[in-house]
Amino acid sequence: MAESTVRAEPATEAPANPAPPVVVKKYANRRLYNTESSSYVTLEDLAGMVRQGRDFVVYDAKSGDEITRSVLTQIIVEEESKGRNLLPEGFLRHLIGFYGDSLQTVLPRYLDVAMNGFARQQTQMRRSMEQAMGGFMPFPTLEEVSKQNMAMMERAMSLFAPFRQPETPQTIESLKAEVELLRRQLAELQSAGKDNSRGG
């Protein structure tokens, strides 16, 4: 049985020998047991581990099945229910539309690459701004960049949307042109981030 782990972009450089994933067991009463600390934990505790860059893998205590993906989904639902609305409604509708679609096998890899790139960009911007401004973080600027990045991701997803009705028929050439435009916009955002860190 292949183990999948949860990886978050760490705030600092990864150590030469990263710690092995923490094994968490989920029992029938829905309680989660951290085998490393020998203690019960909550979904909020696991969310904190993700933010700290600590890998973990979750198993069903009875069947032994690996259920990390299901637990991560529960964490997202819990965070959203607290009013921390990170996922735009349009993004969620696009995502639901892909279940059962022929592109379902392609989308996970695409989203993984896009999110990893987004996380690296945000981390680099924070580091540059902290170094240039002595720890002062211009939150409006970061917020604006985040909005632009999310808009780009939504637009990219819309290219794949099976229910989208384009005004003109989509051809391979037009799709390539839209992808190239997204690449240029991402490059401009990265350049703007570097300019801000130097000019601040």
C-alpha positions in Angstrom: 0.0 0.0 0.0 1.5 3.3 -1.1 1.8 6.0 1.5 0.9 9.6 0.5 2.1 12.4 2.6 1.0 16.0 3.1 3.6 18.6 2.2 3.5 22.3 2.9 5.9 25.0 1.7 8.1 25.5 4.8 8.9 28.9 6.2 12.6 28.1 6.2 14.9 26.0 4.2 14.2 22.2 4.5 16.6 20.3 6.7 19.1 18.0 5.1 17.4 15.0 6.6 13.7 15.8 7.0 11.7 14.0 9.7 9.6 11.0 8.6 5.9 11.6 8.2 3.9 11.4 11.4 1.6 8.4 11.5 -2.0 9.3 12.6 -4.6 6.7 13.2 -8.3 7.4 12.9 -10.6 5.3 15.1 -14.3 4.5 14.7 -15.3 7.2 17.1 -13.6 9.7 14.7 -10.8 10.4 17.2 -7.4 10.9 15.7 -4.3 9.5 17.4 -0.8 10.9 16.8 1.5 7.9 17.2 4.6 10.2 17.5 3.3 12.2 20.5 1.1 9.3 21.8 -1.8 11.7 22.2 -5.2 12.4 20.6 -5.3 15.3 18.2 -7.9 17.4 16.4 -8.4 18.4 12.8 -7.1 21.9 13.9 -3.9 20.3 15.3 -3.4 18.6 11.9 -4.0 21.9 10.1 -1.3 23.4 12.3 1.1 20.7 11.3 0.5 21.4 7.6 1.2 25.1 8.2 4.4 24.2 10.0 5.5 22.0 7.1 5.3 18.7 9.0 4.3 15.7 6.9 1.7 13.3 8.2 -0.2 10.3 6.9 -3.5 9.1 8.3 -4.7 5.5 8.5 -8.0 4.0 9.4 -7.2 2.2 12.6 -9.5 -0.8 11.9 -9.0 -1.5 8.2 -5.4 0.0 7.8 -6.5 1.9 4.7 -4.6 5.2 4.0 -7.2 8.0 4.3 -5.1 11.1 4.3 -6.9 12.7 1.4 -10.3 12.3 3.2 -8.9 13.9 6.4 -7.4 16.8 4.4 -10.8 17.4 2.8 -12.4 17.5 6.3 -9.8 20.1 7.4 -10.8 22.3 4.4 -14.5 22.0 5.2 -13.9 22.9 8.8 -11.8 25.9 7.9 -14.4 27.1 5.4 -17.1 26.7 8.0 -15.3 29.1 10.3 -15.7 31.8 7.8 -12.1 31.6 6.4 -13.4 31.6 2.8 -10.3 30.7 0.9 -11.9 28.9 -2.1 -14.0 31.2 -4.4 -17.4 29.9 -5.3 -16.5 29.9 -9.0 -13.4 27.7 -8.3 -15.6 25.2 -6.4 -18.2 25.0 -9.1 -15.4 24.3 -11.7 -13.9 21.7 -9.5 -17.2 19.9 -9.0 -17.8 20.0 -12.7 -14.6 17.9 -13.3 -15.7 14.9 -11.3 -16.4 12.2 -13.8 -15.1 14.2 -16.7 -12.5 12.9 -19.1 -10.0 15.5 -17.8 -10.4 14.3 -14.2 -7.1 12.5 -14.4 -5.2 15.5 -15.7 -6.5 18.2 -13.3 -5.0 17.0 -10.1 -1.4 17.2 -11.5 -2.2 20.6 -13.0 -3.5 22.0 -9.7 -0.6 20.5 -7.8 2.0 22.2 -10.0 0.1 25.5 -10.0 -0.3 25.5 -6.2 3.4 24.6 -5.6 4.4 27.4 -7.9 2.0 29.8 -6.1 3.4 28.8 -2.7 7.0 29.2 -3.9 6.2 32.7 -5.2 4.5 33.8 -2.0 7.4 32.5 0.1 10.0 34.3 -2.0 8.0 37.5 -1.9 7.7 37.4 1.9 11.4 36.7 2.3 12.4 39.5 -0.1 10.0 42.0 1.6 11.2 41.1 5.1 14.8 41.5 4.1 14.1 44.8 2.3 11.8 46.3 4.9 13.3 45.0 8.2 10.3 42.7 8.9 7.6 45.1 8.0 5.0 43.3 5.8 2.9 45.5 3.4 -0.2 43.3 3.7 -2.3 45.2 1.1 0.4 44.5 -1.5 0.5 40.8 -0.7 -3.3 40.7 -0.6 -3.5 42.2 -4.1 -1.0 39.8 -5.5 -2.9 36.9 -3.9 -6.1 38.1 -5.6 -4.4 38.4 -8.9 -2.8 34.9 -8.6 -6.2 33.4 -7.6 -7.8 35.1 -10.6 -5.2 33.6 -12.9 -5.8 30.1 -11.4 -9.6 30.5 -11.9 -9.1 31.6 -15.5 -6.7 28.7 -16.1 -9.3 26.3 -14.7 -12.0 27.8 -16.9 -10.0 26.7 -20.0 -10.6 23.1 -19.0 -14.2 23.6 -17.9 -16.4 21.0 -19.7 -19.6 23.1 -19.3 -18.0 26.4 -20.5 -19.7 27.9 -23.6 -17.0 30.0 -25.4 -18.1 32.8 -27.6 -15.9 31.4 -30.4 -14.9 27.7 -31.0 -11.7 26.8 -29.0 -8.8 25.6 -31.1 -5.5 24.2 -30.1 -3.9 27.5 -31.2 -6.3 29.6 -29.2 -5.7 27.5 -26.1 -2.0 27.7 -26.5 -2.3 31.5 -26.8 -4.3 31.7 -23.6 -1.8 29.5 -21.7 1.1 31.7 -23.0 -0.8 34.8 -21.8 -1.1 33.2 -18.3 2.6 32.5 -18.3 3.4 36.1 -19.2 1.1 37.4 -16.5 2.8 35.2 -13.9 6.2 36.4 -15.0 5.0 40.0 -14.7 3.8 39.3 -11.2 7.1 37.7 -10.2 9.0 40.7 -11.7 6.7 43.1 -9.8 7.4 41.3 -6.6 11.1 41.7 -7.1 10.8 45.3 -8.0 8.8 46.0 -4.8 11.3 44.3 -2.7 14.1 46.4 -4.1 12.2 49.7 -4.2 10.6 49.4 -0.7 
